[in-house]
Amino acid sequence: MMVMRRVSVGLICLLLIAAGACGNDDAGGFDEAFRQSFMASCTASQPTAFCSCYLDELEQRYTQEEIYAVAIAGSETPPQEFIDAGLVCVVDLGG
C-alpha cells in the first residue's frame, strides 16, 4: 500500500509541475527549472531520497516532452512505465 502511495504521490507531483516547468531539453535530460520544480513539489510529501531517485529514473527513461504529453493527456491512471520507475526507487531505498 505504501509503495503505491509513494509512486502515486510522485506521479501527481510530476503532473502538477509539468505545465509550469516547461523548458528545452536539447542538452539531453531535464532542464534545471524542471528538476527544481519536481523536487520542490515531490519533497513536500515524500522523502528527498525517493524524489531524487524517481527524478533520475524518469530522466533516464523519458524526455521532458514525453512527460508533458502525459500531463496534457490528463489520464487518471498513470502509465505503467511511470509506476515502474517509482517502484525501482522504492525497492532501491528499501521501501
C-alpha positions as a Markdown table, in Angstrom:
| # | Residue | x | y | z |
|---|---|---|---|---|
| 1 | Met | 0.0 | 0.0 | 0.0 |
| 2 | Met | 2.8 | 2.4 | 0.9 |
| 3 | Val | 4.6 | 1.6 | -2.4 |
| 4 | Met | 1.6 | 2.7 | -4.5 |
| 5 | Arg | 1.1 | 5.8 | -2.3 |
| 6 | Arg | 4.7 | 6.9 | -2.9 |
| 7 | Val | 4.5 | 6.2 | -6.6 |
| 8 | Ser | 1.1 | 7.9 | -6.9 |
| 9 | Val | 2.2 | 11.0 | -5.0 |
| 10 | Gly | 5.4 | 11.2 | -7.1 |
| 11 | Leu | 3.4 | 11.0 | -10.3 |
| 12 | Ile | 0.9 | 13.6 | -9.1 |
| 13 | Cys | 3.9 | 15.9 | -8.4 |
| 14 | Leu | 5.2 | 15.3 | -11.8 |
| 15 | Leu | 1.9 | 16.1 | -13.5 |
| 16 | Leu | 1.4 | 19.2 | -11.4 |
| 17 | Ile | 4.8 | 20.7 | -12.3 |
| 18 | Ala | 4.8 | 19.7 | -16.0 |
| 19 | Ala | 2.7 | 22.7 | -17.1 |
| 20 | Gly | 4.7 | 25.2 | -15.1 |
| 21 | Ala | 8.2 | 24.0 | -15.7 |
| 22 | Cys | 8.2 | 23.9 | -19.5 |
| 23 | Gly | 11.7 | 24.2 | -20.9 |
| 24 | Asn | 14.0 | 22.9 | -23.5 |
| 25 | Asp | 15.8 | 19.6 | -23.0 |
| 26 | Asp | 18.1 | 19.9 | -26.1 |
| 27 | Ala | 21.1 | 19.3 | -23.8 |
| 28 | Gly | 19.8 | 15.8 | -23.1 |
| 29 | Gly | 17.9 | 15.4 | -19.9 |
| 30 | Phe | 15.6 | 17.6 | -18.0 |
| 31 | Asp | 16.4 | 21.3 | -17.7 |
| 32 | Glu | 17.2 | 22.8 | -14.3 |
| 33 | Ala | 13.8 | 24.5 | -13.9 |
| 34 | Phe | 12.0 | 21.2 | -14.4 |
| 35 | Arg | 14.3 | 19.5 | -11.9 |
| 36 | Gln | 13.9 | 22.2 | -9.3 |
| 37 | Ser | 10.1 | 22.3 | -9.7 |
| 38 | Phe | 9.9 | 18.5 | -9.5 |
| 39 | Met | 12.0 | 18.3 | -6.3 |
| 40 | Ala | 10.1 | 21.1 | -4.6 |
| 41 | Ser | 6.7 | 19.5 | -5.3 |
| 42 | Cys | 7.8 | 16.0 | -4.6 |
| 43 | Thr | 9.7 | 16.7 | -1.4 |
| 44 | Ala | 6.6 | 18.4 | 0.1 |
| 45 | Ser | 5.2 | 15.0 | 0.7 |
| 46 | Gln | 7.9 | 12.4 | 0.1 |
| 47 | Pro | 11.5 | 11.8 | 1.3 |
| 48 | Thr | 14.2 | 13.6 | -0.6 |
| 49 | Ala | 15.9 | 10.3 | -1.4 |
| 50 | Phe | 12.8 | 8.9 | -3.1 |
| 51 | Cys | 12.2 | 12.1 | -5.1 |
| 52 | Ser | 15.8 | 12.3 | -6.3 |
| 53 | Cys | 15.8 | 8.7 | -7.3 |
| 54 | Tyr | 12.4 | 9.0 | -9.0 |
| 55 | Leu | 13.5 | 12.1 | -10.9 |
| 56 | Asp | 16.7 | 10.3 | -12.1 |
| 57 | Glu | 14.7 | 7.2 | -13.2 |
| 58 | Leu | 12.3 | 9.3 | -15.2 |
| 59 | Glu | 15.1 | 11.3 | -16.7 |
| 60 | Gln | 16.8 | 8.1 | -17.9 |
| 61 | Arg | 13.6 | 6.8 | -19.5 |
| 62 | Tyr | 11.8 | 9.9 | -20.9 |
| 63 | Thr | 12.3 | 13.3 | -22.4 |
| 64 | Gln | 10.6 | 16.4 | -21.0 |
| 65 | Glu | 8.3 | 16.4 | -24.0 |
| 66 | Glu | 7.1 | 12.8 | -23.1 |
| 67 | Ile | 6.4 | 13.9 | -19.5 |
| 68 | Tyr | 4.4 | 16.9 | -20.8 |
| 69 | Ala | 2.4 | 14.7 | -23.2 |
| 70 | Val | 1.3 | 12.5 | -20.2 |
| 71 | Ala | 0.4 | 15.6 | -18.2 |
| 72 | Ile | -1.5 | 17.1 | -21.0 |
| 73 | Ala | -3.4 | 13.9 | -21.6 |
| 74 | Gly | -4.6 | 14.1 | -18.0 |
| 75 | Ser | -5.3 | 10.5 | -17.5 |
| 76 | Glu | -6.4 | 9.5 | -14.0 |
| 77 | Thr | -4.3 | 6.4 | -14.2 |
| 78 | Pro | -0.6 | 6.9 | -14.7 |
| 79 | Pro | 1.2 | 5.0 | -17.4 |
| 80 | Gln | 2.6 | 1.7 | -16.1 |
| 81 | Glu | 6.1 | 2.8 | -17.0 |
| 82 | Phe | 5.9 | 5.8 | -14.6 |
| 83 | Ile | 4.8 | 3.4 | -11.9 |
| 84 | Asp | 7.6 | 1.1 | -12.7 |
| 85 | Ala | 10.1 | 4.0 | -12.4 |
| 86 | Gly | 8.9 | 4.8 | -8.9 |
| 87 | Leu | 8.9 | 1.2 | -7.9 |
| 88 | Val | 12.6 | 0.9 | -8.8 |
| 89 | Cys | 13.2 | 3.6 | -6.2 |
| 90 | Val | 11.0 | 2.1 | -3.6 |
| 91 | Val | 12.9 | -1.2 | -3.9 |
| 92 | Asp | 16.3 | 0.5 | -4.1 |
| 93 | Leu | 15.6 | 2.5 | -1.0 |
| 94 | Gly | 14.2 | -0.4 | 1.0 |
| 95 | Gly | 10.7 | 0.5 | 0.7 |
